[in-house]
Amino acid sequence: RKNAQGEGVFNAPNLTVELAVGLDDCNQGLLTLRARVTNIGALGLHPGVAVEFRADGPTGAVLGSGTVTTPLLPGGSALVTLDVPSNGSDYWAGVDGAPGVGAIAECDETDNQDSVSNASCPVIQ
């Protein structure tokens, strides 16, 4: 018997990103954008996957960027964060050159972005 790794289009990493908003620093007027980068593909990746944060979508102003500092094995994930002012905006996060094709050959290049709408700190009266 021989246990060999297969070859082909599906023998690749596949990055996804899920964007969430943290309210921990609202008392300072800040939101924390939290991009959870997950590799749902069949091959792992070295550290250094780039994440970009923008206002209002993939063509909006760049707010900042970060990188995944750990290897992303199949099924593994990492969190990249950015603090931004709380002003009721829409936010977007993309990984590996999203919305276009990036440097990493993936199974699916269409799931490399996510967004949130009208994110702001709650007003307590």
C-alpha positions, 0 to 999 in steps of 0.5 A: 500500500502506498499513502500518497498525497493527491495532485490537482486543482483541489490539492491547495490551500483555501483562505477565507476571512470572517470579519467581526467587530469588537466593542471592548474599547468603546469607552475610548471611542474605538472599535476593534476590527477582527479578521479571522483568517481560516485555511479550509484547503488541503495544504498548509501555508507559511506565516505572512498571509496579508490581511487588508482592512478598508472602509466602505468595501473593497474599493474604499480607503485603506484603514490598515493591514496586518499579517498572519504570524503563524502557519495556517495548516488545513483547518487552522485559523488566526486572528488579525485585528485593527483598532478604528474610530467608532463612527457608524461606518461599513468595514471590509477585510480581504486576504491575499489580494482580495477581491482579485487573485493574490499570490497564493494559488487557492482552490477558491479565490471568491471567498477571500473577503467579508464585510460588516455594516453600520458598525459603531459603539452603542450609545447608553443614555 
